[in-house]
């Protein structure tokens, strides 16, 4: 369980940057993540965090997504305002993930499905731009 949570946290920002090039704006973003695990006896509360995306962050999708040297992104596809991808991480935090994000310039909604060490998880992420970074 701890390994799975670590893996999730290490890729938590993926949805926000997956579609970054020319589609979302730099600035301060609020990201709300809801994790669902079938084995959990109760629903986990959502996490909310703020992240400042720079112009450099939003300029190169692939480099941002695969920030972890043990993770490889494949099948990155863009169609209109929708992006889908697959990612495979190896090593201690081995996992496979698929995801899809629908976005606009100032908001996005994403769903990722993950399998790590036989445990499955679905993450639903919503992001909204709050303004400029301080």
LODREN-400917 format. One record per residue (C-alpha): residue in three letters; residue number from 1; x, y, z; chain. Coordinates in nm, 4 decimals. Layout:
+---------+-----+----------+----------+----------+--------+
| residuo | num |     east |    north |       up | cadena |
+---------+-----+----------+----------+----------+--------+
|     ALA | NUM |        X |        Y |        Z |      A |
...
+---------+-----+----------+----------+----------+--------+
//
This chain:
+---------+-----+----------+----------+----------+--------+
| residuo | num |     east |    north |       up | cadena |
+---------+-----+----------+----------+----------+--------+
|     UNK |   1 |   0.0000 |   0.0000 |   0.0000 |      A |
|     UNK |   2 |   0.2770 |   0.2477 |   0.0903 |      A |
|     UNK |   3 |   0.4544 |   0.1745 |  -0.2386 |      A |
|     UNK |   4 |   0.1377 |   0.2428 |  -0.4321 |      A |
|     UNK |   5 |   0.0757 |   0.5730 |  -0.2541 |      A |
|     UNK |   6 |   0.4371 |   0.6782 |  -0.3209 |      A |
|     UNK |   7 |   0.3992 |   0.5932 |  -0.6883 |      A |
|     UNK |   8 |   0.0767 |   0.7912 |  -0.7067 |      A |
|     UNK |   9 |   0.2319 |   1.0921 |  -0.5393 |      A |
|     UNK |  10 |   0.5339 |   1.0770 |  -0.7684 |      A |
|     UNK |  11 |   0.3090 |   1.1118 |  -1.0742 |      A |
|     UNK |  12 |   0.0381 |   1.3262 |  -0.9208 |      A |
|     UNK |  13 |   0.1147 |   1.6229 |  -1.1443 |      A |
|     UNK |  14 |   0.1055 |   1.4188 |  -1.4623 |      A |
|     UNK |  15 |  -0.2470 |   1.5168 |  -1.5630 |      A |
|     UNK |  16 |  -0.1724 |   1.8845 |  -1.5408 |      A |
|     UNK |  17 |   0.1316 |   1.8702 |  -1.7617 |      A |
|     UNK |  18 |   0.0326 |   1.5930 |  -1.9963 |      A |
|     UNK |  19 |  -0.1398 |   1.8375 |  -2.2245 |      A |
|     UNK |  20 |   0.0763 |   2.1348 |  -2.1407 |      A |
|     UNK |  21 |   0.2190 |   2.2405 |  -2.4762 |      A |
|     UNK |  22 |   0.0114 |   2.5228 |  -2.6244 |      A |
|     UNK |  23 |  -0.3025 |   2.4263 |  -2.4328 |      A |
|     UNK |  24 |  -0.2767 |   2.5340 |  -2.0713 |      A |
|     UNK |  25 |  -0.1347 |   2.8598 |  -1.9559 |      A |
|     UNK |  26 |   0.1502 |   2.9155 |  -1.7199 |      A |
|     UNK |  27 |   0.0474 |   3.0341 |  -1.3762 |      A |
|     UNK |  28 |  -0.0785 |   2.9190 |  -1.0402 |      A |
|     UNK |  29 |  -0.3049 |   2.6142 |  -1.0572 |      A |
|     UNK |  30 |  -0.5182 |   2.4417 |  -0.7953 |      A |
|     UNK |  31 |  -0.5217 |   2.0647 |  -0.8429 |      A |
|     UNK |  32 |  -0.7792 |   1.8441 |  -0.6692 |      A |
|     UNK |  33 |  -0.7184 |   1.4690 |  -0.6736 |      A |
|     UNK |  34 |  -0.9608 |   1.1969 |  -0.5671 |      A |
|     UNK |  35 |  -0.8174 |   0.8442 |  -0.5387 |      A |
|     UNK |  36 |  -1.0377 |   0.5366 |  -0.5474 |      A |
|     UNK |  37 |  -0.9130 |   0.1908 |  -0.4524 |      A |
|     UNK |  38 |  -1.1473 |  -0.1107 |  -0.4644 |      A |
|     UNK |  39 |  -0.9811 |  -0.2715 |  -0.1603 |      A |
|     UNK |  40 |  -1.0220 |   0.0335 |   0.0630 |      A |
|     UNK |  41 |  -1.3013 |  -0.0010 |   0.3216 |      A |
|     UNK |  42 |  -1.3709 |   0.3727 |   0.3071 |      A |
|     UNK |  43 |  -1.3453 |   0.6490 |   0.0507 |      A |
|     UNK |  44 |  -1.0227 |   0.8455 |   0.0691 |      A |
|     UNK |  45 |  -1.0655 |   1.2237 |   0.1062 |      A |
|     UNK |  46 |  -0.9573 |   1.4377 |  -0.1900 |      A |
|     UNK |  47 |  -0.6233 |   1.6154 |  -0.1792 |      A |
|     UNK |  48 |  -0.5890 |   1.9741 |  -0.2924 |      A |
|     UNK |  49 |  -0.2598 |   2.1338 |  -0.3810 |      A |
|     UNK |  50 |  -0.1375 |   2.4405 |  -0.5622 |      A |
|     UNK |  51 |   0.1371 |   2.4364 |  -0.8221 |      A |
|     UNK |  52 |   0.3009 |   2.7130 |  -1.0228 |      A |
|     UNK |  53 |   0.3610 |   2.6162 |  -1.3861 |      A |
|     UNK |  54 |   0.6277 |   2.8205 |  -1.5626 |      A |
|     UNK |  55 |   0.6488 |   2.8899 |  -1.9341 |      A |
|     UNK |  56 |   0.9197 |   2.6229 |  -1.9527 |      A |
|     UNK |  57 |   0.6907 |   2.3714 |  -1.7755 |      A |
|     UNK |  58 |   0.4139 |   2.4125 |  -2.0305 |      A |
|     UNK |  59 |   0.6409 |   2.4037 |  -2.3354 |      A |
|     UNK |  60 |   0.7472 |   2.0361 |  -2.3572 |      A |
|     UNK |  61 |   0.4974 |   1.7625 |  -2.2719 |      A |
|     UNK |  62 |   0.7092 |   1.4490 |  -2.2962 |      A |
|     UNK |  63 |   0.9962 |   1.5725 |  -2.0787 |      A |
|     UNK |  64 |   0.7595 |   1.6810 |  -1.8046 |      A |
|     UNK |  65 |   0.5535 |   1.3635 |  -1.8047 |      A |
|     UNK |  66 |   0.8530 |   1.1319 |  -1.7852 |      A |
|     UNK |  67 |   1.0316 |   1.3281 |  -1.5147 |      A |
|     UNK |  68 |   1.1033 |   1.0029 |  -1.3290 |      A |
|     UNK |  69 |   1.3909 |   0.8221 |  -1.5021 |      A |
|     UNK |  70 |   1.2172 |   0.4897 |  -1.4246 |      A |
|     UNK |  71 |   0.8981 |   0.5885 |  -1.6092 |      A |
|     UNK |  72 |   0.8407 |   0.5795 |  -1.9832 |      A |
|     UNK |  73 |   0.5470 |   0.7461 |  -2.1559 |      A |
|     UNK |  74 |   0.4007 |   0.5818 |  -2.4646 |      A |
|     UNK |  75 |   0.0973 |   0.6266 |  -2.6867 |      A |
|     UNK |  76 |   0.0708 |   0.9995 |  -2.6172 |      A |
|     UNK |  77 |  -0.2209 |   1.1081 |  -2.8382 |      A |
|     UNK |  78 |  -0.3880 |   1.4440 |  -2.8770 |      A |
|     UNK |  79 |  -0.7261 |   1.4950 |  -3.0413 |      A |
|     UNK |  80 |  -0.8953 |   1.8333 |  -3.0158 |      A |
|     UNK |  81 |  -0.9142 |   1.9109 |  -2.6416 |      A |
|     UNK |  82 |  -0.8432 |   1.5535 |  -2.5288 |      A |
|     UNK |  83 |  -0.5119 |   1.3829 |  -2.4540 |      A |
|     UNK |  84 |  -0.4548 |   1.0179 |  -2.3699 |      A |
|     UNK |  85 |  -0.1381 |   0.8391 |  -2.2662 |      A |
|     UNK |  86 |   0.0148 |   0.5258 |  -2.1202 |      A |
|     UNK |  87 |   0.3037 |   0.5133 |  -1.8780 |      A |
|     UNK |  88 |   0.5111 |   0.2286 |  -1.7400 |      A |
|     UNK |  89 |   0.7346 |   0.2692 |  -1.4369 |      A |
|     UNK |  90 |   0.9926 |   0.0093 |  -1.3359 |      A |
|     UNK |  91 |   1.1976 |  -0.0499 |  -1.0237 |      A |
|     UNK |  92 |   1.0754 |  -0.0241 |  -0.6661 |      A |
|     UNK |  93 |   0.7721 |   0.1818 |  -0.7674 |      A |
|     UNK |  94 |   0.6768 |  -0.0326 |  -1.0668 |      A |
|     UNK |  95 |   0.3362 |   0.0508 |  -1.2094 |      A |
|     UNK |  96 |   0.1415 |   0.0772 |  -1.5321 |      A |
|     UNK |  97 |  -0.0921 |   0.3672 |  -1.5958 |      A |
|     UNK |  98 |  -0.3360 |   0.4860 |  -1.8580 |      A |
|     UNK |  99 |  -0.4978 |   0.8235 |  -1.8588 |      A |
|     UNK | 100 |  -0.7171 |   1.0666 |  -2.0427 |      A |
|     UNK | 101 |  -0.7511 |   1.4399 |  -1.9924 |      A |
|     UNK | 102 |  -1.0050 |   1.6865 |  -2.1283 |      A |
|     UNK | 103 |  -0.8945 |   2.0456 |  -2.1018 |      A |
|     UNK | 104 |  -0.9414 |   2.4116 |  -2.1733 |      A |
|     UNK | 105 |  -0.6949 |   2.6948 |  -2.1224 |      A |
|     UNK | 106 |  -0.7921 |   2.7496 |  -1.7597 |      A |
|     UNK | 107 |  -0.9220 |   2.4107 |  -1.6406 |      A |
|     UNK | 108 |  -0.8954 |   2.0392 |  -1.6983 |      A |
|     UNK | 109 |  -1.0437 |   1.7102 |  -1.5871 |      A |
|     UNK | 110 |  -0.8475 |   1.3867 |  -1.5933 |      A |
|     UNK | 111 |  -0.8964 |   1.0185 |  -1.5134 |      A |
|     UNK | 112 |  -0.5994 |   0.7836 |  -1.4638 |      A |
|     UNK | 113 |  -0.6091 |   0.4130 |  -1.3988 |      A |
|     UNK | 114 |  -0.3081 |   0.2555 |  -1.2310 |      A |
|     UNK | 115 |  -0.1922 |  -0.0912 |  -1.1413 |      A |
|     UNK | 116 |   0.0997 |  -0.1252 |  -0.8998 |      A |
|     UNK | 117 |   0.2080 |  -0.4498 |  -0.7371 |      A |
|     UNK | 118 |  -0.1322 |  -0.6016 |  -0.8140 |      A |
|     UNK | 119 |  -0.3254 |  -0.3162 |  -0.6552 |      A |
|     UNK | 120 |  -0.5548 |  -0.1081 |  -0.8720 |      A |
|     UNK | 121 |  -0.6408 |   0.2560 |  -0.8316 |      A |
|     UNK | 122 |  -0.8355 |   0.5191 |  -1.0204 |      A |
|     UNK | 123 |  -0.7420 |   0.8842 |  -0.9829 |      A |
|     UNK | 124 |  -0.9746 |   1.1638 |  -1.0835 |      A |
|     UNK | 125 |  -0.8066 |   1.5011 |  -1.1094 |      A |
|     UNK | 126 |  -0.9505 |   1.8456 |  -1.1676 |      A |
|     UNK | 127 |  -0.7361 |   2.1518 |  -1.2186 |      A |
|     UNK | 128 |  -0.8162 |   2.5183 |  -1.2442 |      A |
|     UNK | 129 |  -0.5949 |   2.8160 |  -1.3052 |      A |
|     UNK | 130 |  -0.6037 |   3.0668 |  -1.0215 |      A |
|     UNK | 131 |  -0.3896 |   3.3392 |  -1.1755 |      A |
|     UNK | 132 |  -0.0263 |   3.4354 |  -1.1998 |      A |
|     UNK | 133 |   0.2460 |   3.2896 |  -0.9801 |      A |
|     UNK | 134 |   0.3822 |   3.5009 |  -0.7010 |      A |
+---------+-----+----------+----------+----------+--------+
//
